[in-house]
Amino acid sequence: MDDQLFPRERAVVTEGAVHVPDWLDPAAQTRLLAACRTWARPPAGLRTVHMPGGAPMSVRTVCLGRHWFPYGYARTVVDGDGAPVKPFPAWLGELARAAVADAYGTEPAGLPPYDIALVNFYGPDARARMGMHQDREEKSDAPVVSLSLGDSCVFRFGNTSGRNRPWTDVELRSGDLFVFGGPARMAFHGVPRTHPGSAPAALGLSGRLNITLRAGGFQGPD
């Protein structure tokens, strides 16, 4: 009811970082969720990532286009079942470009093709979180596109100098879009908490999915 009376408005969090509430309508959310469920199946399916010291991440991840692992990319699931990474569909790249154009008001000149997706699943028990980090393994500086499905979360968007303050906490809900590029491309960011049970009932998802779309900028097969 509050959202109907006082619709959430888009916000420029800092130069280059834009939050667009309710960018995906319910039908688009349902379609994207169905795709995520297909991608999550093995081989090269949803997995628990382990950091170099051996500690497991609390989110589970599946990749498209190229496989991300700490801290690099590969063509196969080198830290899992060894299967070839699932392909990145053309429609997802078109969605990314539309998101950037909508967030910024126009598509930036020279925007390269989007060809990588990381799909992160936060379980429904509020234990999953993401520490402050940079998305720095890509060769391209194209904006990162982040889409949210399911439970809402606190998305902490920081600065480019380090993991500490200043930062801005943004509530991301199902269907929200967040784009960060330009001077904000290398900002540290994370998810300190989710809000279990806040997903739209009609979506049929327990927990949260975050789909991040990236332009890798890699040349050649490796």
C-alpha positions in Angstrom: 0.0 0.0 0.0 2.8 2.4 0.9 4.4 1.8 -2.5 1.1 2.6 -4.2 0.7 5.8 -2.3 4.4 6.8 -2.5 6.1 5.1 -5.5 9.8 4.5 -5.1 11.8 6.8 -7.4 15.0 6.2 -9.2 18.1 7.6 -7.4 21.6 8.5 -8.4 23.6 7.0 -5.5 26.8 8.5 -6.7 28.1 9.6 -10.1 27.7 6.5 -12.4 25.7 4.5 -9.9 21.9 4.4 -10.4 19.1 2.6 -8.7 15.9 2.0 -10.7 13.1 0.5 -8.6 10.7 -2.0 -10.1 12.5 -2.1 -13.5 11.3 -5.7 -14.1 7.6 -6.1 -14.0 6.1 -9.3 -12.4 5.9 -11.2 -15.8 9.6 -10.4 -16.6 10.6 -11.5 -13.1 8.8 -14.8 -13.5 10.6 -15.4 -16.9 14.0 -14.5 -15.5 13.4 -16.8 -12.5 12.5 -19.7 -14.8 15.7 -19.1 -16.7 17.8 -19.0 -13.5 16.3 -22.4 -12.4 17.3 -23.9 -15.7 20.9 -22.5 -15.5 21.2 -23.8 -11.9 20.9 -27.4 -13.0 24.1 -29.5 -13.4 26.4 -29.8 -15.2 28.1 -26.4 -14.5 25.2 -25.7 -12.2 24.8 -23.9 -8.9 27.8 -24.4 -6.7 29.4 -23.2 -3.4 32.4 -21.1 -4.1 35.4 -21.5 -1.8 37.9 -18.6 -1.2 41.6 -19.3 -1.7 42.0 -19.9 2.1 39.3 -22.6 1.9 36.4 -20.8 3.5 33.1 -21.2 1.7 31.0 -18.3 0.5 27.5 -18.2 2.0 25.9 -17.5 -1.4 25.8 -20.1 -4.1 26.7 -19.2 -7.7 26.2 -20.2 -11.3 27.9 -18.5 -14.2 27.2 -18.0 -17.9 29.6 -17.1 -20.7 32.7 -17.5 -18.6 33.1 -19.1 -15.2 34.1 -16.9 -12.3 36.3 -18.2 -9.5 38.4 -16.3 -6.9 40.0 -14.3 -8.6 39.6 -14.9 -12.4 37.6 -16.3 -15.2 37.8 -19.7 -17.1 35.9 -21.5 -19.8 35.2 -24.5 -17.5 34.1 -24.9 -13.9 37.7 -25.2 -12.7 36.7 -25.2 -9.0 33.7 -27.5 -9.5 32.7 -30.3 -11.8 35.0 -29.2 -14.6 32.2 -28.9 -17.1 32.1 -26.2 -19.8 30.4 -23.1 -18.6 26.9 -22.5 -19.8 26.5 -20.2 -22.8 25.5 -16.6 -22.3 22.2 -16.0 -24.2 21.8 -13.1 -26.6 18.6 -11.9 -25.0 20.4 -11.4 -21.7 22.9 -9.2 -23.4 20.1 -7.2 -24.9 18.5 -6.9 -21.5 21.8 -5.6 -20.1 22.1 -2.9 -22.8 18.5 -1.8 -22.2 19.2 -1.6 -18.5 22.2 0.7 -19.0 20.4 2.9 -21.5 17.4 3.2 -19.1 19.6 3.9 -16.0 21.8 6.6 -17.8 19.1 8.0 -20.2 21.1 6.8 -23.2 23.5 4.0 -24.2 27.1 5.1 -23.6 29.1 5.4 -26.8 31.2 2.3 -27.5 29.4 0.1 -25.1 30.9 -3.4 -25.7 28.7 -6.6 -25.8 27.7 -8.1 -22.5 28.8 -11.7 -22.4 29.1 -12.8 -18.7 26.5 -13.4 -16.0 27.0 -14.3 -12.4 23.8 -15.5 -10.7 24.1 -15.5 -6.9 21.6 -17.3 -4.7 21.0 -16.1 -1.1 19.2 -18.7 0.9 15.9 -18.0 2.7 17.4 -18.0 6.2 19.2 -14.7 6.3 22.6 -16.3 6.8 23.9 -15.6 3.3 25.6 -12.3 2.7 28.3 -10.8 0.5 31.3 -9.0 1.9 32.6 -5.7 0.5 34.4 -6.3 -2.8 35.2 -4.9 -6.2 34.2 -6.5 -9.6 37.7 -6.2 -11.0 38.4 -9.4 -12.9 36.9 -8.1 -16.2 39.1 -6.5 -18.9 36.3 -4.1 -19.8 35.2 -1.1 -17.8 31.6 -1.3 -19.1 29.0 -0.7 -16.4 27.9 -3.7 -14.2 24.2 -4.4 -14.4 22.6 -5.9 -11.3 19.0 -7.3 -11.2 17.3 -8.6 -8.0 14.6 -11.3 -7.6 12.9 -12.6 -4.5 13.7 -11.3 -1.0 14.8 -7.7 -0.5 18.2 -6.9 0.8 20.5 -4.1 2.0 22.9 -3.3 -0.8 25.9 -1.4 0.5 27.5 0.7 -2.1 30.8 2.2 -1.1 33.8 4.0 -2.5 36.7 3.1 -4.8 39.4 3.5 -2.1 38.6 0.7 0.3 36.0 -1.4 2.1 35.3 1.2 4.8 33.1 4.3 4.9 31.8 6.3 3.2 29.0 4.1 1.8 25.3 4.2 1.1 22.9 1.5 2.0 20.2 0.9 -0.6 17.2 -1.4 -0.2 16.9 -3.6 -3.3 13.6 -5.4 -3.8 12.4 -7.9 -6.4 12.5 -6.4 -9.8 14.9 -3.6 -9.0 17.8 -2.6 -11.2 21.2 -1.2 -10.1 23.8 -0.1 -12.6 27.3 1.1 -11.7 29.9 2.3 -14.2 32.1 5.3 -15.0 33.7 6.7 -11.9 31.7 4.2 -9.8 32.7 1.1 -11.7 35.4 0.0 -9.2 33.5 0.9 -6.1 33.4 -1.6 -3.3 30.0 -3.1 -2.6 28.3 -5.9 -0.8 25.2 -7.3 0.8 25.3 -7.2 4.7 21.8 -8.7 5.1 18.7 -9.9 3.4 15.1 -9.8 4.6 13.7 -13.3 4.6 10.0 -13.7 3.6 9.9 -10.4 1.8 9.7 -11.8 -1.7 6.5 -11.3 -3.7 4.3 -14.3 -3.0 3.3 -14.7 -6.6 6.9 -15.1 -7.7 7.3 -18.4 -5.9 10.9 -17.9 -4.8 12.2 -18.5 -1.2 15.4 -16.5 -0.9 17.1 -14.0 -3.2 18.6 -14.1 -6.6 21.0 -11.5 -7.8 21.9 -11.6 -11.5 24.9 -9.5 -12.4 25.6 -8.9 -16.1 29.1 -7.9 -17.2 31.1 -7.2 -20.4 34.3 -9.3 -20.0 36.3 -7.6 -22.7 38.4 -10.8 -23.2 40.1 -11.5 -26.5 40.6 -15.1 -27.8 39.6 -18.4 -26.1 41.2 -17.7 -22.7 
